[in-house]
Amino acid sequence: MLTEESGAVLRREREVPLRKEPKKEVTSRSGSGRGERKGKAAAAELPESLQPAFEALRAWRAEQAREQGSRHM
């Protein structure tokens, strides 16, 4: 959002300090793909009767992501 004071910043007449995000700890990941742990944890929370639908949805979403990824290359 631009304000009356934005002009001075845009003309480099006024400097605005930016905050620095703290560095996040990098952890090593084991497993074959992104979201594998998250997906397994989510599936574990579902009732057993819904797990086949969850897995089918996961497979469909992965396929959609692969198709979209190949289109954008």
Beta strands, then each sheet from edge to edge (+ up, - down):
end
